[in-house]
Amino acid sequence: MIKVSVMYPYAAGARFDHTYYRERHMPMMKQLLGAACLYYTVDKGIAGGAPATDPVYVAKCDFVCTSLEAFLAARGPHAQEIRADIANYTDIQPVLQISEVVVERSDV
């Protein structure tokens, strides 16, 4: 199992429409990725590690996927559509990280 993290670095004055991201972009992504995506999460940055500091990331999402190969195969045919939709909610260049999930839940 892998996790694809998409992070949007905080920048003063940058635009990020959290409602559009949560209600339109992410459901579209889940539909496009299909069975390759088991589930996703969305985070909204509210603060940095020190009191009264800005968040490192204004937003972040994680796609938990069956495998890297399945994710790439599902995303590939839709890459242009996905990139085009980014302009609808932000002017921030996202940062991507792909990780192997070694612990999914700590409560078991």
The first five atom37 places (N, CA, C, CB, O) and aatype in JSON, in Angstrom:
{
  "aatype": [12, 9, 11, 19, 15, 19, 12, 18, 14, 18, 0, 0, 7, 0, 1, 13, 3, 8, 16, 18, 18, 1, 6, 1, 8, 12, 14, 12, 12, 11, 5, 10, 10, 7, 0, 0, 4, 10, 18, 18, 16, 19, 3, 11, 7, 9, 0, 7, 7, 0, 14, 0, 16, 3, 14, 19, 18, 19, 0, 11, 4, 3, 13, 19, 4, 16, 15, 10, 6, 0, 13, 10, 0, 0, 1, 7, 14, 8, 0, 5, 6, 9, 1, 0, 3, 9, 0, 2, 18, 16, 3, 9, 5, 14, 19, 10, 5, 9, 15, 6, 19, 19, 19, 6, 1, 15, 3, 19],
  "atom_mask": [
    [1, 1, 1, 1, 1],
    [1, 1, 1, 1, 1],
    [1, 1, 1, 1, 1],
    [1, 1, 1, 1, 1],
    [1, 1, 1, 1, 1],
    [1, 1, 1, 1, 1],
    [1, 1, 1, 1, 1],
    [1, 1, 1, 1, 1],
    [1, 1, 1, 1, 1],
    [1, 1, 1, 1, 1],
    [1, 1, 1, 1, 1],
    [1, 1, 1, 1, 1],
    [1, 1, 1, 0, 1],
    [1, 1, 1, 1, 1],
    [1, 1, 1, 1, 1],
    [1, 1, 1, 1, 1],
    [1, 1, 1, 1, 1],
    [1, 1, 1, 1, 1],
    [1, 1, 1, 1, 1],
    [1, 1, 1, 1, 1],
    [1, 1, 1, 1, 1],
    [1, 1, 1, 1, 1],
    [1, 1, 1, 1, 1],
    [1, 1, 1, 1, 1],
    [1, 1, 1, 1, 1],
    [1, 1, 1, 1, 1],
    [1, 1, 1, 1, 1],
    [1, 1, 1, 1, 1],
    [1, 1, 1, 1, 1],
    [1, 1, 1, 1, 1],
    [1, 1, 1, 1, 1],
    [1, 1, 1, 1, 1],
    [1, 1, 1, 1, 1],
    [1, 1, 1, 0, 1],
    [1, 1, 1, 1, 1],
    [1, 1, 1, 1, 1],
    [1, 1, 1, 1, 1],
    [1, 1, 1, 1, 1],
    [1, 1, 1, 1, 1],
    [1, 1, 1, 1, 1],
    [1, 1, 1, 1, 1],
    [1, 1, 1, 1, 1],
    [1, 1, 1, 1, 1],
    [1, 1, 1, 1, 1],
    [1, 1, 1, 0, 1],
    [1, 1, 1, 1, 1],
    [1, 1, 1, 1, 1],
    [1, 1, 1, 0, 1],
    [1, 1, 1, 0, 1],
    [1, 1, 1, 1, 1],
    [1, 1, 1, 1, 1],
    [1, 1, 1, 1, 1],
    [1, 1, 1, 1, 1],
    [1, 1, 1, 1, 1],
    [1, 1, 1, 1, 1],
    [1, 1, 1, 1, 1],
    [1, 1, 1, 1, 1],
    [1, 1, 1, 1, 1],
    [1, 1, 1, 1, 1],
    [1, 1, 1, 1, 1],
    [1, 1, 1, 1, 1],
    [1, 1, 1, 1, 1],
    [1, 1, 1, 1, 1],
    [1, 1, 1, 1, 1],
    [1, 1, 1, 1, 1],
    [1, 1, 1, 1, 1],
    [1, 1, 1, 1, 1],
    [1, 1, 1, 1, 1],
    [1, 1, 1, 1, 1],
    [1, 1, 1, 1, 1],
    [1, 1, 1, 1, 1],
    [1, 1, 1, 1, 1],
    [1, 1, 1, 1, 1],
    [1, 1, 1, 1, 1],
    [1, 1, 1, 1, 1],
    [1, 1, 1, 0, 1],
    [1, 1, 1, 1, 1],
    [1, 1, 1, 1, 1],
    [1, 1, 1, 1, 1],
    [1, 1, 1, 1, 1],
    [1, 1, 1, 1, 1],
    [1, 1, 1, 1, 1],
    [1, 1, 1, 1, 1],
    [1, 1, 1, 1, 1],
    [1, 1, 1, 1, 1],
    [1, 1, 1, 1, 1],
    [1, 1, 1, 1, 1],
    [1, 1, 1, 1, 1],
    [1, 1, 1, 1, 1],
    [1, 1, 1, 1, 1],
    [1, 1, 1, 1, 1],
    [1, 1, 1, 1, 1],
    [1, 1, 1, 1, 1],
    [1, 1, 1, 1, 1],
    [1, 1, 1, 1, 1],
    [1, 1, 1, 1, 1],
    [1, 1, 1, 1, 1],
    [1, 1, 1, 1, 1],
    [1, 1, 1, 1, 1],
    [1, 1, 1, 1, 1],
    [1, 1, 1, 1, 1],
    [1, 1, 1, 1, 1],
    [1, 1, 1, 1, 1],
    [1, 1, 1, 1, 1],
    [1, 1, 1, 1, 1],
    [1, 1, 1, 1, 1],
    [1, 1, 1, 1, 1],
    [1, 1, 1, 1, 1]
  ],
  "atom_positions": [
    [[0.85, -1.17, 0.0], [0.0, 0.0, 0.0], [0.89, 1.23, 0.0], [-0.96, 0.0, 1.22], [1.93, 1.27, 0.66]],
    [[0.47, 2.24, -0.75], [1.24, 3.49, -0.81], [0.33, 4.67, -0.45], [1.85, 3.69, -2.22], [-0.89, 4.57, -0.44]],
    [[0.99, 5.77, -0.15], [0.28, 7.02, 0.1], [0.91, 8.09, -0.78], [0.34, 7.42, 1.62], [2.12, 8.29, -0.77]],
    [[0.06, 8.77, -1.54], [0.5, 9.89, -2.35], [0.07, 11.16, -1.63], [-0.09, 9.82, -3.82], [-1.12, 11.43, -1.49]],
    [[1.04, 11.93, -1.16], [0.77, 13.18, -0.45], [0.96, 14.35, -1.41], [1.69, 13.33, 0.8], [1.99, 14.45, -2.08]],
    [[-0.03, 15.22, -1.45], [0.05, 16.43, -2.27], [-0.06, 17.59, -1.3], [-1.09, 16.48, -3.39], [-1.08, 17.76, -0.63]],
    [[1.0, 18.41, -1.22], [1.09, 19.47, -0.23], [1.2, 20.83, -0.93], [2.29, 19.24, 0.72], [1.91, 20.97, -1.93]],
    [[0.5, 21.8, -0.39], [0.49, 23.15, -0.95], [1.14, 24.1, 0.05], [-0.97, 23.62, -1.29], [0.52, 24.47, 1.05]],
    [[2.41, 24.49, -0.2], [3.13, 25.35, 0.75], [2.42, 26.68, 0.97], [4.54, 25.6, 0.25], [1.91, 27.3, 0.04]],
    [[2.4, 27.11, 2.23], [1.82, 28.4, 2.58], [2.67, 29.52, 1.99], [1.69, 28.55, 4.12], [3.9, 29.47, 2.04]],
    [[2.01, 30.51, 1.43], [2.67, 31.73, 0.96], [1.71, 32.89, 1.18], [3.1, 31.61, -0.55], [0.55, 32.82, 0.77]],
    [[2.18, 33.93, 1.82], [1.33, 35.09, 2.07], [0.77, 35.6, 0.74], [2.11, 36.22, 2.8], [1.52, 35.79, -0.22]],
    [[-0.54, 35.81, 0.69], [-1.18, 36.33, -0.51], [-1.55, 35.3, -1.55], [0.0, 0.0, 0.0], [-2.19, 35.63, -2.54]],
    [[-1.14, 34.06, -1.35], [-1.48, 33.01, -2.32], [-2.97, 32.68, -2.21], [-0.61, 31.72, -2.09], [-3.6, 32.88, -1.17]],
    [[-3.51, 32.16, -3.3], [-4.95, 31.82, -3.35], [-5.12, 30.32, -3.19], [-5.6, 32.31, -4.68], [-4.45, 29.53, -3.85]],
    [[-6.04, 29.95, -2.29], [-6.42, 28.54, -2.15], [-7.89, 28.49, -1.73], [-5.5, 27.8, -1.11], [-8.25, 28.97, -0.65]],
    [[-8.72, 27.91, -2.58], [-10.16, 27.78, -2.31], [-10.41, 26.41, -1.69], [-11.0, 27.98, -3.63], [-10.54, 25.41, -2.4]],
    [[-10.48, 26.36, -0.37], [-10.65, 25.1, 0.35], [-11.99, 24.43, 0.03], [-10.54, 25.34, 1.85], [-12.06, 23.21, -0.05]],
    [[-13.03, 25.22, -0.16], [-14.34, 24.64, -0.46], [-14.31, 23.93, -1.81], [-15.43, 25.73, -0.46], [-14.77, 22.79, -1.91]],
    [[-13.78, 24.58, -2.83], [-13.7, 23.94, -4.14], [-12.84, 22.68, -4.05], [-13.11, 24.92, -5.2], [-13.21, 21.64, -4.59]],
    [[-11.71, 22.77, -3.38], [-10.79, 21.64, -3.26], [-11.49, 20.45, -2.61], [-9.55, 22.04, -2.43], [-11.41, 19.32, -3.11]],
    [[-12.17, 20.7, -1.51], [-12.83, 19.64, -0.74], [-14.05, 19.08, -1.45], [-13.23, 20.17, 0.62], [-14.26, 17.87, -1.46]],
    [[-14.86, 19.96, -2.04], [-16.16, 19.54, -2.58], [-16.13, 19.17, -4.06], [-17.15, 20.62, -2.36], [-17.02, 18.45, -4.51]],
    [[-15.17, 19.65, -4.82], [-15.14, 19.39, -6.26], [-13.9, 18.63, -6.71], [-15.21, 20.7, -7.02], [-14.0, 17.57, -7.33]],
    [[-12.72, 19.18, -6.38], [-11.49, 18.57, -6.89], [-11.26, 17.17, -6.33], [-10.3, 19.45, -6.57], [-11.01, 16.22, -7.09]],
    [[-11.33, 17.03, -5.03], [-11.01, 15.73, -4.43], [-12.02, 14.64, -4.81], [-10.96, 15.86, -2.92], [-11.59, 13.52, -5.11]],
    [[-13.33, 14.89, -4.82], [-14.25, 13.85, -5.33], [-13.97, 13.51, -6.8], [-15.7, 14.32, -5.18], [-14.1, 12.35, -7.19]],
    [[-13.6, 14.5, -7.61], [-13.24, 14.23, -9.0], [-12.02, 13.31, -9.05], [-12.95, 15.55, -9.75], [-11.98, 12.36, -9.83]],
    [[-11.03, 13.58, -8.22], [-9.83, 12.75, -8.18], [-10.17, 11.32, -7.8], [-8.82, 13.33, -7.2], [-9.68, 10.38, -8.42]],
    [[-10.99, 11.14, -6.79], [-11.38, 9.8, -6.35], [-12.06, 9.05, -7.5], [-12.31, 9.86, -5.12], [-11.81, 7.87, -7.72]],
    [[-12.93, 9.75, -8.22], [-13.62, 9.13, -9.35], [-12.63, 8.74, -10.45], [-14.69, 10.08, -9.91], [-12.71, 7.64, -11.01]],
    [[-11.69, 9.64, -10.76], [-10.73, 9.36, -11.82], [-9.77, 8.23, -11.45], [-9.93, 10.62, -12.14], [-9.4, 7.42, -12.3]],
    [[-9.38, 8.16, -10.19], [-8.46, 7.12, -9.75], [-9.14, 5.77, -9.57], [-7.8, 7.54, -8.44], [-8.48, 4.73, -9.62]],
    [[-10.44, 5.79, -9.37], [-11.21, 4.55, -9.27], [-10.7, 3.62, -8.18], [0.0, 0.0, 0.0], [-10.36, 4.05, -7.08]],
    [[-10.65, 2.34, -8.5], [-10.29, 1.31, -7.53], [-8.84, 1.41, -7.05], [-10.53, -0.06, -8.13], [-8.49, 0.82, -6.03]],
    [[-8.0, 2.14, -7.77], [-6.61, 2.3, -7.34], [-6.52, 3.08, -6.03], [-5.79, 3.01, -8.43], [-5.57, 2.9, -5.26]],
    [[-7.5, 3.95, -5.77], [-7.53, 4.78, -4.55], [-8.49, 4.16, -3.55], [-7.95, 6.25, -4.88], [-9.7, 4.11, -3.78]],
    [[-7.95, 3.69, -2.45], [-8.79, 3.11, -1.39], [-9.58, 4.18, -0.67], [-7.92, 2.32, -0.39], [-10.77, 4.03, -0.42]],
    [[-8.9, 5.29, -0.34], [-9.55, 6.44, 0.29], [-8.59, 7.62, 0.26], [-9.99, 6.13, 1.75], [-7.41, 7.47, -0.08]],
    [[-9.11, 8.79, 0.6], [-8.25, 9.98, 0.67], [-8.59, 10.78, 1.92], [-8.41, 10.85, -0.59], [-9.67, 10.63, 2.5]],
    [[-7.66, 11.64, 2.31], [-7.88, 12.57, 3.41], [-7.52, 13.97, 2.91], [-7.05, 12.18, 4.68], [-6.73, 14.12, 1.97]],
    [[-8.1, 14.98, 3.54], [-7.82, 16.37, 3.21], [-7.54, 17.11, 4.51], [-9.01, 17.03, 2.42], [-8.3, 17.0, 5.47]],
    [[-6.44, 17.85, 4.55], [-6.07, 18.66, 5.71], [-6.05, 20.13, 5.32], [-4.7, 18.22, 6.28], [-5.64, 20.48, 4.21]],
    [[-6.48, 20.98, 6.24], [-6.4, 22.43, 6.06], [-5.43, 22.96, 7.1], [-7.82, 23.12, 6.18], [-5.68, 22.85, 8.3]],
    [[-4.31, 23.54, 6.64], [-3.31, 24.06, 7.57], [-3.84, 25.24, 8.36], [0.0, 0.0, 0.0], [-4.45, 26.15, 7.8]],
    [[-3.62, 25.22, 9.68], [-4.12, 26.31, 10.52], [-3.01, 27.02, 11.31], [-5.16, 25.79, 11.48], [-3.19, 28.16, 11.73]],
    [[-1.86, 26.36, 11.52], [-0.78, 26.99, 12.28], [0.5, 26.21, 12.08], [-1.14, 27.09, 13.78], [0.49, 25.04, 11.7]],
    [[1.61, 26.88, 12.35], [2.91, 26.22, 12.34], [3.2, 25.61, 13.7], [0.0, 0.0, 0.0], [2.33, 25.59, 14.58]],
    [[4.41, 25.12, 13.87], [4.78, 24.45, 15.12], [4.96, 25.39, 16.3], [0.0, 0.0, 0.0], [4.79, 24.98, 17.45]],
    [[5.29, 26.63, 16.03], [5.46, 27.61, 17.1], [4.17, 28.43, 17.23], [6.68, 28.54, 16.82], [3.45, 28.6, 16.25]],
    [[3.89, 28.93, 18.43], [2.67, 29.73, 18.62], [2.6, 30.92, 17.66], [2.6, 30.22, 20.06], [3.59, 31.61, 17.42]],
    [[1.4, 31.14, 17.13], [1.09, 32.29, 16.28], [1.91, 32.35, 14.99], [1.31, 33.57, 17.06], [2.2, 33.43, 14.49]],
    [[2.29, 31.19, 14.46], [3.01, 31.16, 13.18], [2.09, 30.59, 12.1], [4.32, 30.33, 13.29], [1.15, 29.85, 12.38]],
    [[2.4, 30.95, 10.87], [1.62, 30.44, 9.74], [1.91, 28.96, 9.54], [1.95, 31.24, 8.45], [2.98, 28.48, 9.92]],
    [[0.96, 28.24, 8.94], [1.2, 26.82, 8.67], [2.28, 26.65, 7.62], [-0.09, 26.12, 8.22], [2.5, 27.54, 6.8]],
    [[2.95, 25.52, 7.63], [3.93, 25.2, 6.6], [3.18, 24.96, 5.28], [4.79, 23.95, 7.0], [3.62, 25.39, 4.22]],
    [[2.06, 24.27, 5.38], [1.22, 23.97, 4.21], [-0.17, 24.51, 4.44], [1.18, 22.45, 3.92], [-0.75, 24.3, 5.51]],
    [[-0.72, 25.22, 3.45], [-2.07, 25.75, 3.55], [-3.1, 24.62, 3.38], [-2.3, 26.85, 2.49], [-4.21, 24.69, 3.9]],
    [[-2.7, 23.58, 2.66], [-3.56, 22.41, 2.47], [-2.69, 21.21, 2.12], [-4.62, 22.66, 1.36], [-1.56, 21.35, 1.64]],
    [[-3.25, 20.03, 2.36], [-2.55, 18.78, 2.07], [-3.6, 17.71, 1.87], [-1.54, 18.39, 3.22], [-4.63, 17.7, 2.54]],
    [[-3.33, 16.81, 0.95], [-4.2, 15.64, 0.83], [-3.32, 14.41, 0.74], [-5.14, 15.76, -0.41], [-2.16, 14.47, 0.35]],
    [[-3.92, 13.29, 1.1], [-3.25, 12.0, 0.97], [-4.2, 11.04, 0.27], [-2.82, 11.44, 2.37], [-5.35, 10.9, 0.67]],
    [[-3.7, 10.39, -0.77], [-4.42, 9.32, -1.44], [-3.79, 8.02, -0.97], [-4.37, 9.46, -3.01], [-2.6, 7.8, -1.18]],
    [[-4.57, 7.16, -0.35], [-4.08, 5.84, 0.04], [-4.47, 4.9, -1.09], [-4.67, 5.37, 1.44], [-5.65, 4.7, -1.38]],
    [[-3.46, 4.32, -1.72], [-3.66, 3.54, -2.94], [-3.12, 2.13, -2.79], [-2.98, 4.23, -4.13], [-2.27, 1.84, -1.95]],
    [[-3.65, 1.26, -3.63], [-3.27, -0.15, -3.58], [-1.8, -0.36, -3.91], [-4.12, -0.94, -4.54], [-1.13, -1.18, -3.27]],
    [[-1.28, 0.37, -4.89], [0.13, 0.25, -5.27], [0.52, 1.46, -6.11], [0.39, -1.06, -6.06], [-0.33, 2.18, -6.63]],
    [[1.82, 1.67, -6.22], [2.32, 2.76, -7.07], [1.92, 2.52, -8.52], [3.85, 2.88, -6.95], [1.52, 3.45, -9.21]],
    [[2.04, 1.29, -8.97], [1.7, 0.97, -10.35], [0.23, 1.26, -10.65], [2.02, -0.5, -10.65], [-0.11, 1.81, -11.7]],
    [[-0.65, 0.88, -9.71], [-2.09, 1.12, -9.91], [-2.39, 2.62, -9.92], [-2.9, 0.43, -8.8], [-3.19, 3.08, -10.73]],
    [[-1.74, 3.38, -9.02], [-1.94, 4.83, -8.99], [-1.5, 5.47, -10.3], [-1.18, 5.45, -7.82], [-2.25, 6.26, -10.88]],
    [[-0.3, 5.14, -10.76], [0.21, 5.73, -11.99], [-0.65, 5.36, -13.2], [1.64, 5.3, -12.22], [-0.89, 6.2, -14.06]],
    [[-1.1, 4.12, -13.26], [-1.95, 3.69, -14.38], [-3.29, 4.4, -14.36], [-2.16, 2.17, -14.33], [-3.82, 4.74, -15.41]],
    [[-3.85, 4.64, -13.17], [-5.15, 5.31, -13.06], [-5.02, 6.81, -13.33], [-5.74, 5.09, -11.66], [-5.91, 7.4, -13.95]],
    [[-3.95, 7.41, -12.89], [-3.75, 8.86, -13.07], [-3.35, 9.22, -14.49], [-2.7, 9.38, -12.1], [-3.77, 10.25, -15.02]],
    [[-2.54, 8.38, -15.11], [-1.96, 8.68, -16.41], [-2.92, 9.22, -17.46], [0.0, 0.0, 0.0], [-2.65, 10.27, -18.03]],
    [[-4.03, 8.55, -17.73], [-4.93, 9.02, -18.77], [-5.64, 10.34, -18.44], [-5.96, 7.97, -19.05], [-6.23, 10.98, -19.31]],
    [[-5.57, 10.74, -17.17], [-6.3, 11.94, -16.72], [-5.37, 13.08, -16.3], [-7.22, 11.58, -15.57], [-5.83, 14.09, -15.78]],
    [[-4.07, 12.92, -16.52], [-3.09, 13.89, -16.02], [-3.39, 15.31, -16.5], [-1.7, 13.49, -16.46], [-3.29, 16.25, -15.71]],
    [[-3.74, 15.48, -17.74], [-4.02, 16.82, -18.27], [-5.25, 17.42, -17.61], [-4.21, 16.77, -19.79], [-5.24, 18.6, -17.24]],
    [[-6.3, 16.65, -17.45], [-7.53, 17.12, -16.79], [-7.25, 17.5, -15.33], [-8.63, 16.04, -16.85], [-7.77, 18.5, -14.84]],
    [[-6.45, 16.71, -14.65], [-6.1, 16.99, -13.26], [-5.32, 18.29, -13.16], [-5.28, 15.82, -12.66], [-5.64, 19.15, -12.34]],
    [[-4.29, 18.44, -13.99], [-3.49, 19.68, -13.97], [-4.34, 20.91, -14.29], [-2.33, 19.58, -14.98], [-4.17, 21.96, -13.67]],
    [[-5.25, 20.78, -15.23], [-6.1, 21.91, -15.62], [-7.01, 22.34, -14.48], [-6.93, 21.55, -16.84], [-7.31, 23.53, -14.36]],
    [[-7.45, 21.41, -13.66], [-8.37, 21.75, -12.58], [-7.69, 22.49, -11.44], [-9.03, 20.5, -12.04], [-8.37, 23.19, -10.68]],
    [[-6.38, 22.37, -11.3], [-5.66, 23.04, -10.22], [-5.91, 24.54, -10.23], [-4.17, 22.76, -10.31], [-6.05, 25.15, -9.17]],
    [[-5.97, 25.15, -11.4], [-6.2, 26.6, -11.51], [-7.54, 27.02, -10.94], [-6.11, 27.04, -12.97], [-7.73, 28.19, -10.62]],
    [[-8.48, 26.1, -10.8], [-9.79, 26.43, -10.24], [-9.76, 26.67, -8.73], [-10.76, 25.33, -10.55], [-10.68, 27.26, -8.19]],
    [[-8.7, 26.21, -8.06], [-8.67, 26.39, -6.61], [-7.39, 27.0, -6.04], [-8.89, 25.09, -5.96], [-7.38, 27.42, -4.89]],
    [[-6.32, 27.07, -6.84], [-5.09, 27.64, -6.26], [-4.14, 28.16, -7.32], [-4.39, 26.61, -5.41], [-4.21, 27.8, -8.5]],
    [[-3.24, 29.03, -6.86], [-2.12, 29.47, -7.69], [-0.79, 28.98, -7.08], [-2.11, 31.01, -7.82], [0.28, 29.46, -7.45]],
    [[-0.88, 28.03, -6.16], [0.29, 27.46, -5.48], [0.74, 26.21, -6.24], [-0.04, 27.12, -4.0], [-0.08, 25.39, -6.63]],
    [[2.03, 26.08, -6.43], [2.61, 24.88, -7.04], [2.65, 23.77, -5.99], [4.04, 25.17, -7.62], [3.33, 23.93, -4.97]],
    [[1.95, 22.66, -6.21], [1.96, 21.6, -5.21], [3.28, 20.83, -5.16], [0.82, 20.64, -5.48], [4.03, 20.78, -6.14]],
    [[3.53, 20.25, -3.99], [4.69, 19.39, -3.77], [4.15, 17.98, -3.56], [5.55, 19.88, -2.52], [3.23, 17.77, -2.77]],
    [[4.72, 17.01, -4.27], [4.26, 15.63, -4.19], [5.27, 14.75, -3.47], [3.98, 15.07, -5.58], [6.48, 14.93, -3.61]],
    [[4.75, 13.81, -2.7], [5.61, 12.77, -2.12], [4.85, 11.46, -2.18], [6.02, 13.11, -0.66], [3.66, 11.41, -1.88]],
    [[5.54, 10.4, -2.56], [4.95, 9.07, -2.58], [5.68, 8.24, -1.52], [5.05, 8.4, -4.0], [6.91, 8.17, -1.5]],
    [[4.89, 7.62, -0.64], [5.45, 6.88, 0.48], [4.87, 5.48, 0.54], [5.2, 7.62, 1.8], [3.75, 5.23, 0.09]],
    [[5.64, 4.58, 1.09], [5.12, 3.26, 1.42], [4.47, 3.36, 2.79], [6.24, 2.16, 1.39], [5.08, 3.87, 3.72]],
    [[3.25, 2.87, 2.92], [2.56, 2.88, 4.21], [3.07, 1.7, 5.03], [1.0, 2.82, 4.03], [2.9, 0.55, 4.63]],
    [[3.7, 1.99, 6.16], [4.22, 0.92, 7.01], [3.35, 0.71, 8.26], [5.65, 1.23, 7.42], [3.37, -0.37, 8.85]],
    [[2.59, 1.73, 8.65], [1.58, 1.62, 9.7], [0.38, 2.42, 9.24], [2.12, 2.13, 11.11], [0.48, 3.62, 9.03]],
    [[-0.75, 1.76, 9.07], [-1.94, 2.47, 8.62], [-2.76, 3.01, 9.78], [-2.79, 1.57, 7.76], [-3.28, 4.12, 9.72]],
    [[-2.87, 2.23, 10.83], [-3.64, 2.65, 12.0], [-2.85, 2.31, 13.27], [-5.04, 1.96, 12.02], [-2.32, 1.21, 13.41]],
    [[-2.79, 3.25, 14.16], [-2.04, 3.01, 15.38], [-2.92, 2.47, 16.51], [-1.36, 4.28, 15.83], [-2.41, 2.17, 17.59]],
    [[-4.22, 2.34, 16.28], [-5.14, 1.92, 17.34], [-5.43, 0.42, 17.33], [-6.44, 2.67, 17.22], [-6.29, -0.05, 18.07]],
    [[-4.73, -0.33, 16.51], [-4.96, -1.77, 16.47], [-3.8, -2.54, 17.06], [-5.2, -2.23, 15.04], [-3.83, -3.77, 17.11]]
  ]
}
